[in-house]
Each structure stands twice: as structure tokens, then as C-alpha cells.
Amino acid sequence: MKVAVIGTGYVGVTTGVALAMSGPEVTGVDVDEEKIRLLQTGKSPIYEPGLDEALVDVISRGKLEFTTDHTVALLSAQIIFICVGTPSDQEGRADLRVFKDLIDQVHHLLCHDDDERILVIKSTVPVGSNDQVAELFSDCPQIHVVSNPEFLREGSALQDSLQPARIVMGASSTQAFERLEQLYKNIEAPRIKTSRLNAEMIKYASNAFLSMRISFMNELARLSDKLGTDISIIATGMGLDSRIGPEFLRAGLGYGGSCFPKDIIALLSIAEERDEPLTILYQVAKVNEQQPTWFLQKLEQRLGDLANKRIALLGLSFKPNTDDIREAPAQKLLTILREKEALITAYDPVAMPNMQRVLSGEQVTYTQTPYEAVNASDAVILCTEWGEFLELDYERVYHIMRKPLIFDGRNALPHSELGKIGFEYVGIGNQVGSLV
Ligand code: UGA
């Protein structure tokens, strides 16, 4: 069985590697020549733990290859995965231009070929889009359209693809379900076989629900600050209830990344279009937008006017184990701090080059080590809970800072130990000063 994966972003590369590891021969396709050249040498264009090693392995065993030639890859494949991005447009809707062009290209090339093929859509597209694709292909019944949304997380993408929590398949023919079952036969996970509409909605609803948990905890954290309660302990207490569960209850600077913000806005816009506004989800997005500003207000309460204050940011990626800075809270903090004329030093183990491309200038200095970043600073803000920051020599940090003030934007640092060293510790929703 031959598989073509079109689009070599996060989802495409990981899907290609995971499929090649579990059976079929896979060809990854992209229009970006530079990216394809890099992938051909076994190097991933994104930082993702374990991906480079797995790439080298499957390429050397002849299971995975990369090309910019769509025609050859499409004609030789029995299963075609569509993994192109669907970013937000100006109005917040999913921008489907690349997706639609590609679908037209596949239709044009394969509709008059008699071979049976499965067209698997992994790109996150508005509910109903895949039925429209199926409608387009109604003049070529040998091509079956399946919605097969992706649930992998950046930072553990390969692991999530090889051991998913579920495989959701949305289709309208038994052949499509059977072929996909055959493809995934080596992957153990519960299956949901349903309509394309339901499959698309499962993806949006999952991301929306997870974001809602985060915003709920972030809003409760603000109240916690006022009441003198500790949101981390409250989360532990809540999470032990099996109806709630412990995941995605960590209060912090808010969710970021290429998925939650984009998918929430897209779902809000889908609901508006149907005149069924999702009021809870609207507030979820609003709380998330406010969270970095709320945290900086706490900093201003401590330091007063931030102009010419030295602020060190630790962590720039939207979460640990990725170099992705899209919608990262650190990016919002950097922007606001610059507006307030603070002097910023910043460090991240892998995401600095990406941040430098979008935010540089006199007010921001990117450093080689976390110690250089915190040196002579008036405050440190932990934006991303990279393991490296949890293990810093905080005695040393204490001695080189100008003021021993730590703002923990992820409630991740050992606050009582920091208190013993002499730091003033401010977290999210854990009553300022109560933990030292
Ligand atoms: C998310 C979903 O978790 C995946 O299932 C989905 O496939 C993916 O979006 C997608 O749609 O492609 P990802 O964006 O990689 O994955 O990141 P998450 O691990 O979900 O984290 C998202 C954000 O929430 C991060 O900024 C993280 O710091 C934040 N977060 C997460 C919290 O603030 N608190 C938590 O308790 C958990």
C-alpha cells in the first residue's frame, strides 16, 4: 500500500513518519523546495523530540521519501492524506484557499483514473467542508473522502501519533472505513466511525473544551488571588474527581500555539454564521486574551512604572519542548513590555531564533544562557516551564539579580525553596507572598 501525505508541517511530517514506521511506503509532498530538501536529508524543519531520529530511520529503510512533485506522488498512491494548514483569515474564519486549491488539483488529476483511492482529510476544516469535498468527488465514486482529524500535541507529536487516545474516522462508505482500518491495523486505539460532519466537530469540540478548562482555571486563579486560596491545590483537589480528571487544569499565562487560538475563533465564527453564538467559548477566548495583561498588572504593582526596568523573560515558546512561538504568551508579554519601555532580556533553549525573526530591536536582548538573561534584572518572568528553568541554580540567580523578584507565569517553580533563599515569589492565583 502506498501513501502520499500532502503538506509537511507538524501534522504532515509526523503523520508521514508514524505511518512509515507502522507499515506502508509513504511519500511526503510539499511546494516548499527548501523544506523538502531538508527533509530528504533526514532533518525536521521543526523542533520535535525524537522526530529527527525517526526520520533518518524510516528514510534509510526506504519507507519514507519526500518530493515536490505532486503529480507523481498522487498517481502512485492508494491513500492520500491532506495535511495542509488552515490558518485564520482576517475575520477569524479558517482560510481554506490552499486547502481548496489542493483539493481541486487532486480532483483534476485523479477523477478520471479508475483506481480506487481514499482521500483522507487531516487538516482542521470548518464543519461541513469535507462533505463539500465529497460532493465535488461525486462524479468519481472510486475516490472516497474521509475526515480523519488529528489530535497530536506539539512536543509529543510522534508519541501521540503512534499511540493516539482515539482514531476518529468520518466517511460514508464501508470501503473507506475498511481501507483506513487496514492502514491503522498496527495502531491500538479506540475507533470512532461516524459521519464526516461528526468527525470534524469532534476535533473542534475537543480543542474548545480543553481551552475552556484552561480559561476556567485562569479566571478562578484571579479570584484565588483575592480570596487567598491556592489554584494549584484547588486543581489537584478537583482533578482527583474522576468526572473531572487532572489534565488541563494548570493555571498560567494562557494557552497559545497554532491550534487552540485559531480553532476557537473558527468555531465561534461557524456558530455566528448559524446564528447560534457560543457564549461560553467567547468568554474563554476573552479570558485568555486578558491573562498576560492581568499578570503584568501584578508586576506593575510591585515595580511601579516599568520604563527602564530590567525584566528577564525565561521561555519564549508557547509551551515546553517546541520552538513554536505562534500565539505564545511570551510574545504578548514582550510586545506590552516594549510598549511600556522596559529593558528586556530573553532566553529560551530552542525558540530564540523564531522570536528574533518577529521581535527584535534595541529594547530586547536575547542571551546565550538563562543566567545572562537574569543578570542585573529587576524581575524575572517565567513564561514557559522548560525543565531547564526548574533546575537553575537559584542561589546564583538570587545573587546576580538586582531585585530578587520572581514572577512565575506557569506556577512551576519550587516556591517554598525560592522563599527560603530570599526571593519574593509571585505566581498565578496562589496569594502573593503566602508561599514563601
Ligand atoms: C492541541 C491539542 O492538545 C491537541 O490534541 C491538538 O491535536 C492540537 O492542539 C491541534 O489542534 O493540532 P498543542 O497546541 O500542541 O495541542 O498544545 P497543548 O499541549 O494542548 O497546549 C496548548 C496550550 O495550553 C499551551 O500554551 C499550554 O501551555 C496551555 N496549557 C495546557 C495550559 O495553560 N494549562 C494546561 O493545563 C494545559
Boltz pocket constraint, residues with backbone or C-beta under 6 A from the ligand:
constraints:
  - pocket:
      binder: B
      contacts: [[A, 150], [A, 151], [A, 152], [A, 153], [A, 154], [A, 155], [A, 207], [A, 210], [A, 214], [A, 247], [A, 248], [A, 249], [A, 250], [A, 251], [A, 252], [A, 253], [A, 254], [A, 255], [A, 256], [A, 257], [A, 258], [A, 259], [A, 260], [A, 263], [A, 318], [A, 319]]
      max_distance: 6.0
